[in-house]
Amino acid sequence: MTEWLKNSVFYQIYPQSFCDSNSDGIGDLRGITTKLDYIKNLGCDAVWINPIYDSPFKDAGYDVRDYKKIAPRYGTMEDFEHLLSEAHKRGIRILLDLVPGHTSDTHEWFEKAKSPFPSEYDDRYIFTKSVWEAPQEYRLVCGMSDRDGNYLVNFFSSQPALNYGFHDVKYPDWQFSADSPEAWATVEALKDIMRFWLDKGIDGFRVDMADSLVKNDDDKLSTAKIWRNIRKMMDSDYPDAVLISEWSDPLKSIVNSGFDADFYLDHPGNGFNALFRKKTDDDNLSFFADHAHGDIDEFLSDYLPAYWCSMDKGFISFMTNNHDMPRATFYMSDHMIKLTHAFMMTMPGVPFIYYGDEIGMRYRTDLISKEGGYARTGSRTPMQWSSEKNLGFSDADPEMLYLPVDYSDDAPTVEAQEGRGDSIYENIRSLIALRRANPELANDSEFEVVLSKSGEYPFVYKRGSFTAFINPSDEDKTVDFDTDGMKEYFFIGGFEINENNVVIRNRSFLLLRHE
């Protein structure tokens, strides 16, 4: 477990939509650099930046053409090095997005691999032996290269899968074992990419689809072996650098594979879904839904085993949202969003704030897909800074923007919310400050459930000398509780502290501390 993660709060930046410094309609590295003081003032001390590598952008940069080159639209390597230097001057750490499972079909490796002529990259990807061989259980692209064979892709047809081998080899004429020299040559190529950026001074990686390396690896045993090998390299050569996985299975990612943290993602039936996104065609059954009537035990039954198994080994990361999910404003009121932020900032684990969530930016349902975004496009719109042109994102003509800004009269902006005590921005800024000022609220501090009843409210939990009460429901709730020596420390909504109980008003959060 890397020491500095114990107190960090992250800010996620989608670079094409954060800040445009050269008026071409798209965000860039210099734009990010100009906003480092904003990030620091918000209270965040670490940043995860979505891919900035050279790419044809058929999947918003997750189709990498050159891992060691900055995409020209974002600037130059010198711009990145300047950003890194300025961030470190402010005590802000930088994580890059690592895409290990596939490349763009325009990557030099693939250009050579798909050729009918032999090259050193023939086994860097997964090709069948014949163009007539296309087993239906695999996602294969057929007849699109001069090489006599079809190639496996991970997602879009433009993203050929890198060859880390197969845990269960079913077709030995074209599938390599996960222990084969060919598979481990890919691992070494990945480590070379990582060393390139770590040697520049970055502080680690968020790893895209970290569980997707070895094929037919249902229990992720061979994939975990790869990450343990990489962890060993990092512990030896870059001991302060971190690995954070997009996996949402702490047993496999943290315990078995050596990641420092794992994102708690929205998967059907899991705890994140039960908290924030459990819906039917007719109703919202999330614990934090407006007019809430969810079940906190659905969350705890999923979360607690993951928390216990990863304790003292790594962190579960709550996030306000990310670039792949609808923003919270799509299914929650501003007030309920404040309650979710209070929950996230008083739970253990490493919290992540997605750009714009600190002001309640809206999810756009009226946008045409951009760079493979499809339904995700509505969560990737430009950051809304001020009342100036294009809401302060860019000086470009509006039709040049990467995506349109929210032109609604009441579009939220940083300018409108800074200094306004009832704003989402000031609420989360206060919560981050609260977390930082109190070690008992730190990422690795103890956590204990005090009160949870299936299908009922409130939820009460302890973090050291702090006790949190959260009641998203429409009804006031009374909790039998010894309040001797307890003092109100932070609240949203209303409450009443009596000698032997606490009344937590509807749609409220209360943090008490034993003095």
VMD Tcl script that draws the C-alpha trace (Angstrom):
set ca {
  {0.00 0.00 0.00}
  {1.54 3.29 -1.12}
  {1.72 5.71 1.80}
  {0.56 8.92 0.10}
  {-2.73 7.37 -0.98}
  {-3.87 7.29 2.64}
  {-4.88 10.95 2.55}
  {-5.44 11.69 -1.13}
  {-8.53 13.03 -2.85}
  {-8.47 12.73 -6.65}
  {-9.86 14.90 -9.42}
  {-10.55 13.25 -12.78}
  {-9.94 15.29 -15.93}
  {-11.34 14.43 -19.35}
  {-8.72 16.47 -21.23}
  {-10.62 17.32 -24.39}
  {-13.36 18.95 -22.31}
  {-11.58 20.66 -19.43}
  {-9.96 23.89 -20.62}
  {-8.99 25.11 -24.10}
  {-5.92 27.35 -24.01}
  {-5.44 27.94 -27.74}
  {-9.01 28.59 -28.92}
  {-9.27 25.55 -31.21}
  {-12.39 24.24 -29.44}
  {-10.74 21.35 -27.63}
  {-9.17 21.15 -24.20}
  {-5.42 20.73 -23.88}
  {-2.50 20.30 -21.50}
  {-1.77 24.01 -21.16}
  {-5.41 24.51 -20.25}
  {-5.10 21.93 -17.48}
  {-1.98 23.68 -16.20}
  {-3.87 26.97 -15.88}
  {-6.44 25.26 -13.63}
  {-4.09 23.57 -11.17}
  {-4.70 26.27 -8.57}
  {-8.43 25.67 -8.91}
  {-7.93 21.95 -8.28}
  {-5.72 22.71 -5.28}
  {-8.27 25.18 -3.89}
  {-11.01 22.59 -4.23}
  {-8.94 20.42 -1.92}
  {-7.73 17.73 -4.32}
  {-4.08 16.71 -4.26}
  {-4.04 14.19 -7.10}
  {-5.32 14.12 -10.67}
  {-6.21 11.28 -13.02}
  {-6.12 12.37 -16.66}
  {-7.93 10.33 -19.30}
  {-5.71 9.23 -22.24}
  {-3.52 11.94 -23.76}
  {-1.57 9.65 -26.11}
  {-1.46 9.95 -29.89}
  {-4.64 8.39 -31.28}
  {-7.06 8.48 -34.22}
  {-9.73 9.04 -31.52}
  {-12.26 6.47 -32.63}
  {-12.76 5.76 -28.92}
  {-11.85 9.11 -27.37}
  {-8.18 8.16 -27.00}
  {-8.67 4.63 -25.68}
  {-7.44 3.53 -29.11}
  {-3.76 4.34 -28.71}
  {-1.61 4.83 -31.80}
  {1.61 5.68 -29.97}
  {1.98 5.22 -26.19}
  {5.05 7.44 -26.03}
  {3.72 10.45 -27.92}
  {1.34 13.19 -26.82}
  {-1.68 13.64 -29.09}
  {-0.94 16.84 -31.04}
  {-4.36 18.26 -30.24}
  {-3.37 18.30 -26.55}
  {0.06 19.85 -27.09}
  {3.62 18.60 -26.92}
  {5.75 16.52 -24.60}
  {7.19 19.80 -23.32}
  {3.64 20.92 -22.44}
  {3.13 17.72 -20.49}
  {6.44 18.02 -18.67}
  {5.54 21.59 -17.74}
  {2.15 20.44 -16.45}
  {3.81 17.73 -14.38}
  {6.35 20.18 -12.94}
  {3.71 22.78 -12.05}
  {1.47 20.12 -10.47}
  {4.30 18.82 -8.31}
  {5.17 22.37 -7.20}
  {1.64 22.55 -5.78}
  {1.79 19.13 -4.15}
  {-0.53 17.63 -6.78}
  {0.28 14.16 -8.06}
  {-0.49 13.09 -11.64}
  {-1.80 9.71 -12.78}
  {-2.07 8.83 -16.45}
  {-4.59 6.44 -17.95}
  {-2.92 3.18 -18.99}
  {-4.64 1.22 -21.76}
  {-2.99 -2.23 -21.64}
  {-5.50 -4.49 -23.36}
  {-5.52 -3.21 -26.93}
  {-4.16 -0.56 -29.27}
  {-5.49 1.33 -32.25}
  {-5.47 -0.56 -35.53}
  {-3.20 2.25 -36.74}
  {-0.49 1.49 -34.16}
  {2.88 0.62 -35.71}
  {2.83 -2.77 -34.00}
  {-0.45 -3.68 -35.63}
  {0.47 -2.24 -39.02}
  {3.37 -4.69 -39.08}
  {1.48 -7.56 -37.48}
  {-1.31 -7.50 -40.09}
  {1.15 -7.55 -42.97}
  {1.55 -10.83 -44.92}
  {5.30 -10.50 -44.39}
  {6.94 -11.75 -41.16}
  {7.84 -9.21 -38.50}
  {8.81 -9.08 -34.83}
  {5.22 -8.11 -33.99}
  {3.46 -11.11 -35.57}
  {2.52 -12.45 -32.13}
  {1.87 -9.11 -30.41}
  {-1.84 -9.52 -31.32}
  {-4.15 -12.52 -31.58}
  {-4.64 -13.82 -35.13}
  {-6.25 -17.07 -36.24}
  {-4.20 -19.20 -38.63}
  {-6.68 -18.80 -41.47}
  {-9.15 -16.19 -42.60}
  {-11.70 -19.00 -42.78}
  {-11.36 -19.71 -39.06}
  {-13.69 -17.56 -36.96}
  {-14.98 -19.26 -33.77}
  {-18.20 -17.59 -32.70}
  {-17.22 -17.29 -29.03}
  {-14.67 -14.59 -29.91}
  {-15.08 -11.08 -31.24}
  {-13.06 -11.34 -34.43}
  {-12.57 -9.00 -37.37}
  {-12.55 -11.00 -40.57}
  {-10.96 -10.27 -43.94}
  {-9.63 -6.82 -43.09}
  {-5.90 -7.49 -43.40}
  {-3.58 -9.03 -45.95}
  {-2.35 -11.52 -43.40}
  {-4.14 -14.85 -43.73}
  {-6.04 -14.76 -40.49}
  {-8.68 -12.93 -38.48}
  {-7.82 -10.86 -35.42}
  {-9.47 -10.62 -32.03}
  {-10.67 -7.22 -30.82}
  {-11.61 -6.11 -27.32}
  {-14.33 -3.57 -28.05}
  {-14.60 -1.63 -31.30}
  {-13.28 -3.11 -34.54}
  {-10.52 -0.48 -34.41}
  {-9.13 -1.91 -31.14}
  {-7.22 -5.16 -31.79}
  {-6.52 -7.09 -28.59}
  {-2.94 -7.41 -27.46}
  {-1.70 -10.94 -26.93}
  {-1.30 -11.81 -23.26}
  {-2.19 -15.39 -24.02}
  {-5.07 -17.65 -23.02}
  {-5.56 -19.20 -19.61}
  {-7.53 -22.02 -21.21}
  {-6.14 -22.82 -24.67}
  {-8.90 -24.28 -26.86}
  {-7.36 -23.77 -30.29}
  {-3.65 -24.61 -29.94}
  {-2.90 -23.86 -33.58}
  {-3.34 -20.09 -32.96}
  {-3.82 -19.49 -29.23}
  {-0.76 -19.01 -27.03}
  {-0.65 -20.01 -23.38}
  {-0.55 -17.20 -20.83}
  {2.86 -18.58 -19.81}
  {4.26 -18.54 -23.34}
  {7.25 -16.38 -24.33}
  {4.98 -14.61 -26.85}
  {2.51 -13.56 -24.14}
  {5.25 -12.39 -21.80}
  {6.88 -10.40 -24.58}
  {3.69 -8.30 -24.54}
  {4.00 -7.89 -20.76}
  {7.56 -6.63 -21.19}
  {6.40 -4.19 -23.88}
  {3.77 -2.87 -21.44}
  {6.38 -2.47 -18.70}
  {8.57 -0.54 -21.12}
  {5.70 1.90 -21.74}
  {5.13 2.29 -18.02}
  {8.82 2.94 -17.35}
  {8.85 5.63 -20.03}
  {6.23 7.69 -18.18}
  {7.36 6.80 -14.67}
  {10.86 7.96 -15.56}
  {9.34 11.31 -16.51}
  {8.07 11.57 -12.95}
  {4.38 10.67 -13.09}
  {2.94 9.25 -9.90}
  {1.25 6.17 -11.29}
  {-1.51 4.89 -13.51}
  {-5.21 4.31 -13.54}
  {-5.46 1.06 -15.51}
  {-8.26 0.72 -18.04}
  {-10.07 -2.64 -17.94}
  {-7.30 -4.14 -15.81}
  {-8.98 -7.53 -15.69}
  {-9.13 -8.00 -19.46}
  {-5.59 -9.04 -20.36}
  {-5.51 -12.84 -20.53}
  {-8.34 -14.44 -22.49}
  {-10.49 -17.31 -21.19}
  {-9.28 -16.38 -17.72}
  {-12.58 -16.57 -15.85}
  {-11.03 -16.52 -12.38}
  {-8.38 -13.98 -13.48}
  {-5.54 -16.14 -12.18}
  {-3.23 -15.57 -15.15}
  {-4.13 -11.89 -15.36}
  {-3.31 -11.49 -11.65}
  {0.08 -13.14 -12.26}
  {0.91 -10.43 -14.81}
  {-0.04 -7.60 -12.47}
  {1.97 -9.13 -9.61}
  {4.98 -9.15 -11.91}
  {4.38 -5.48 -12.75}
  {3.84 -4.67 -9.08}
  {7.21 -6.23 -8.28}
  {8.86 -3.99 -10.90}
  {7.16 -0.90 -9.48}
  {7.97 -1.75 -5.86}
  {11.60 -2.17 -6.83}
  {12.08 0.80 -9.17}
  {9.18 3.20 -8.46}
  {8.09 2.54 -4.86}
  {6.01 5.72 -4.54}
  {4.03 5.15 -7.74}
  {0.52 3.72 -7.56}
  {-1.69 1.46 -9.63}
  {-5.45 1.96 -9.52}
  {-7.59 -0.56 -11.36}
  {-10.81 -0.39 -13.28}
  {-11.93 -3.80 -12.03}
  {-14.48 -3.51 -9.20}
  {-13.41 -6.72 -7.50}
  {-10.98 -5.90 -4.65}
  {-10.25 -9.56 -3.89}
  {-8.91 -10.10 -7.39}
  {-7.45 -6.63 -8.00}
  {-6.00 -5.61 -4.63}
  {-5.41 -8.88 -2.79}
  {-4.48 -11.15 -5.71}
  {-2.96 -8.67 -8.16}
  {-1.30 -6.02 -6.01}
  {-3.21 -2.90 -7.04}
  {-3.22 -0.03 -4.56}
  {-6.89 0.74 -5.12}
  {-9.86 -0.46 -7.12}
  {-12.79 1.57 -8.40}
  {-16.22 0.76 -7.00}
  {-18.07 0.70 -10.32}
  {-21.75 0.62 -11.20}
  {-22.45 -3.03 -12.00}
  {-25.98 -4.47 -11.99}
  {-26.75 -5.97 -8.60}
  {-23.70 -4.66 -6.76}
  {-23.46 -2.22 -3.87}
  {-22.74 0.88 -5.94}
  {-25.85 0.17 -7.97}
  {-27.91 -0.31 -4.80}
  {-26.75 3.05 -3.45}
  {-27.15 5.23 -6.50}
  {-28.59 3.60 -9.64}
  {-30.99 0.75 -8.89}
  {-33.98 1.40 -11.11}
  {-36.92 -0.38 -12.66}
  {-39.06 0.88 -15.53}
  {-41.43 2.41 -13.00}
  {-39.37 3.30 -9.97}
  {-35.98 4.28 -8.57}
  {-35.05 1.84 -5.81}
  {-31.66 3.34 -4.93}
  {-30.84 4.17 -1.34}
  {-30.08 7.76 -2.41}
  {-32.99 8.22 -4.78}
  {-35.20 11.24 -4.36}
  {-38.20 10.00 -2.33}
  {-35.84 7.19 -1.34}
  {-37.01 3.72 -0.37}
  {-33.91 1.65 -1.08}
  {-32.15 -0.98 1.00}
  {-28.83 -0.16 2.66}
  {-28.18 -3.84 3.34}
  {-27.97 -4.48 -0.41}
  {-24.99 -2.16 -0.38}
  {-23.44 -3.55 2.79}
  {-23.73 -7.19 1.76}
  {-21.59 -6.37 -1.28}
  {-19.31 -3.72 0.19}
  {-18.34 -5.14 3.57}
  {-16.73 -8.40 2.34}
  {-14.74 -6.35 -0.19}
  {-13.74 -3.85 2.50}
  {-12.65 -6.54 4.95}
  {-10.62 -8.53 2.44}
  {-8.77 -5.47 1.16}
  {-8.23 -3.77 4.53}
  {-4.55 -2.89 5.13}
  {-3.75 -3.93 1.54}
  {-5.43 -1.26 -0.57}
  {-8.44 0.98 -1.01}
  {-11.90 0.83 -2.51}
  {-12.45 4.03 -4.47}
  {-15.81 5.75 -4.48}
  {-16.29 8.18 -7.35}
  {-18.87 10.87 -7.91}
  {-19.15 9.60 -11.52}
  {-16.79 9.12 -14.44}
  {-16.60 9.48 -18.22}
  {-18.49 6.21 -18.79}
  {-21.60 6.89 -16.67}
  {-24.49 9.38 -16.76}
  {-23.85 12.25 -14.40}
  {-25.70 12.13 -11.08}
  {-27.87 15.08 -12.06}
  {-29.64 12.75 -14.50}
  {-31.28 10.85 -11.65}
  {-30.81 12.96 -8.51}
  {-31.70 16.44 -7.28}
  {-28.94 18.84 -6.27}
  {-29.78 18.33 -2.62}
  {-29.50 14.54 -2.91}
  {-26.17 14.95 -4.66}
  {-24.92 16.89 -1.63}
  {-25.94 13.96 0.59}
  {-24.09 11.48 -1.64}
  {-20.98 13.65 -1.49}
  {-21.22 13.74 2.31}
  {-21.45 9.95 2.31}
  {-18.51 9.46 -0.06}
  {-16.28 11.92 1.76}
  {-16.87 10.28 5.15}
  {-16.41 6.68 4.00}
  {-13.06 4.88 3.86}
  {-11.26 4.52 0.53}
  {-9.77 6.94 -2.00}
  {-12.45 9.35 -3.30}
  {-12.52 10.55 -6.92}
  {-14.35 13.65 -8.17}
  {-15.21 13.71 -11.86}
  {-14.68 17.16 -13.37}
  {-17.90 19.19 -13.25}
  {-19.54 17.03 -10.60}
  {-18.40 19.57 -8.01}
  {-20.85 22.07 -9.56}
  {-23.59 19.62 -10.58}
  {-23.03 19.67 -14.33}
  {-25.87 18.05 -16.23}
  {-25.95 14.87 -18.25}
  {-26.92 15.72 -21.83}
  {-29.32 13.36 -23.59}
  {-29.58 15.40 -26.79}
  {-26.09 14.85 -28.20}
  {-24.92 12.80 -31.18}
  {-22.19 10.31 -30.35}
  {-18.70 11.81 -30.39}
  {-15.55 9.72 -30.83}
  {-17.22 6.48 -29.83}
  {-18.98 7.98 -26.85}
  {-22.56 6.97 -27.74}
  {-24.66 7.27 -24.55}
  {-21.53 8.34 -22.65}
  {-21.19 11.48 -24.76}
  {-23.59 13.40 -22.51}
  {-21.18 13.09 -19.57}
  {-18.20 14.46 -21.52}
  {-19.27 18.03 -22.30}
  {-17.02 21.07 -21.67}
  {-16.33 22.21 -18.14}
  {-18.43 25.22 -17.13}
  {-16.22 27.83 -15.56}
  {-17.96 31.18 -15.86}
  {-20.60 33.32 -17.57}
  {-18.11 34.27 -20.29}
  {-18.10 32.96 -23.86}
  {-18.64 29.19 -24.02}
  {-18.98 29.26 -20.22}
  {-15.27 30.00 -19.95}
  {-14.15 26.75 -21.57}
  {-12.85 28.24 -24.83}
  {-12.64 31.44 -26.85}
  {-13.34 29.51 -30.05}
  {-16.47 30.00 -32.11}
  {-19.19 27.79 -30.58}
  {-19.46 25.59 -33.68}
  {-15.77 24.65 -33.23}
  {-16.21 23.18 -29.76}
  {-15.44 19.52 -29.17}
  {-18.95 19.24 -27.73}
  {-21.44 22.05 -27.08}
  {-21.62 23.66 -23.66}
  {-24.87 23.83 -21.69}
  {-26.53 27.01 -22.97}
  {-29.38 26.85 -20.46}
  {-29.98 30.07 -18.54}
  {-29.42 28.20 -15.27}
  {-26.37 26.19 -16.37}
  {-24.19 25.68 -13.28}
  {-20.75 27.31 -13.30}
  {-17.83 27.57 -10.91}
  {-18.18 31.36 -10.94}
  {-21.82 31.20 -9.81}
  {-21.17 28.67 -7.03}
  {-17.91 29.84 -5.47}
  {-18.67 31.58 -2.20}
  {-22.34 30.56 -2.23}
  {-22.79 28.54 0.93}
  {-25.67 26.41 -0.29}
  {-23.95 25.35 -3.54}
  {-22.77 21.87 -4.48}
  {-19.29 23.32 -4.95}
  {-18.99 24.80 -1.46}
  {-20.54 21.67 0.05}
  {-17.97 19.30 -1.43}
  {-15.13 21.74 -0.81}
  {-16.08 21.85 2.88}
  {-16.30 18.06 3.01}
  {-12.85 17.63 1.50}
  {-11.43 20.12 4.03}
  {-13.19 18.24 6.82}
  {-11.69 14.95 5.66}
  {-8.22 16.43 5.42}
  {-8.35 18.08 8.84}
  {-9.31 14.86 10.65}
  {-7.11 11.76 10.40}
  {-10.01 9.63 11.64}
  {-11.77 10.39 8.36}
  {-8.72 9.45 6.28}
  {-8.82 6.87 3.55}
  {-7.55 3.98 5.71}
  {-9.09 4.83 9.07}
  {-11.42 2.43 10.85}
  {-15.03 1.97 9.78}
  {-17.88 0.44 11.75}
  {-21.57 0.01 10.98}
  {-23.65 1.28 13.90}
  {-27.15 0.94 12.46}
  {-28.51 -0.59 9.30}
  {-31.90 -2.22 8.83}
  {-32.98 -3.81 5.59}
  {-35.35 -1.50 3.75}
  {-35.22 1.15 6.47}
  {-33.55 4.51 7.13}
  {-31.27 5.98 8.46}
  {-27.80 4.49 7.99}
  {-25.40 5.17 10.86}
  {-21.67 4.43 10.86}
  {-18.55 5.33 12.82}
  {-15.13 6.61 11.75}
  {-13.10 6.70 14.95}
  {-14.63 9.30 17.27}
  {-17.03 10.44 14.51}
  {-20.52 9.05 14.01}
  {-22.35 9.76 10.74}
  {-26.14 9.68 10.37}
  {-27.57 9.75 6.86}
  {-31.27 9.85 6.05}
  {-32.16 10.36 2.36}
  {-35.80 9.39 2.97}
  {-38.79 11.74 3.11}
  {-39.44 11.03 6.80}
  {-37.72 12.19 9.98}
  {-36.06 9.29 11.82}
  {-35.22 8.86 15.51}
  {-32.18 6.81 16.50}
  {-31.61 5.61 20.07}
  {-28.12 6.88 20.76}
  {-26.08 7.91 23.80}
  {-25.21 11.52 22.98}
  {-23.16 12.19 26.11}
  {-19.98 14.00 25.05}
  {-21.09 14.18 21.40}
  {-20.99 17.44 19.47}
  {-22.34 18.40 16.07}
  {-19.46 18.73 13.59}
  {-21.04 18.96 10.12}
  {-24.57 18.71 8.79}
  {-26.78 19.03 5.74}
  {-30.48 19.52 6.42}
  {-31.74 19.26 9.98}
  {-31.33 17.33 13.21}
  {-32.13 17.29 16.93}
  {-29.75 15.96 19.56}
  {-31.43 14.69 22.73}
  {-30.00 12.96 25.79}
  {-30.67 9.41 24.58}
  {-31.48 9.80 20.91}
  {-30.82 11.70 17.74}
  {-33.55 12.88 15.41}
  {-32.21 13.06 11.88}
  {-34.56 15.04 9.67}
  {-35.66 13.90 6.26}
  {-33.07 14.22 3.47}
  {-30.34 15.09 5.98}
  {-26.80 14.19 6.98}
  {-25.25 14.69 10.40}
  {-21.72 14.11 11.63}
  {-21.22 14.00 15.40}
  {-17.91 13.79 17.22}
  {-17.13 12.59 20.71}
  {-15.21 15.44 22.35}
}
mol new
graphics top color blue
foreach p $ca { graphics top sphere $p radius 0.5 }
foreach p [lrange $ca 0 end-1] q [lrange $ca 1 end] { graphics top cylinder $p $q radius 0.2 }
display resetview
